[in-house]
């Protein structure tokens, strides 16, 4: 098992950043792990981010705006990343 660090936001305060949540995923991520990570993101993350399946090998942080459609206006999420702990 590996651990991913996901930024958390307070919805009632215009998605103000409040900290991080750690989520455990399998060494070889599957769709259940993807759903577990996406469910921790603020709002309705409708975009597909293929890089999440390879984050454990690449160790590259993924900006959470990649999980949203441009029409959702995810500007308030820029600069926040999912990282491997």
Secondary structure, 3 states (H helix, E strand, C coil): CEEEEEEEEEHHHCCEEEEEEEEEECCCCCHHHHHHHHCCCCCCCCCCCHHHHHHHHHCCCEEHHHHCCHHHCHHHHCCCEEEEC
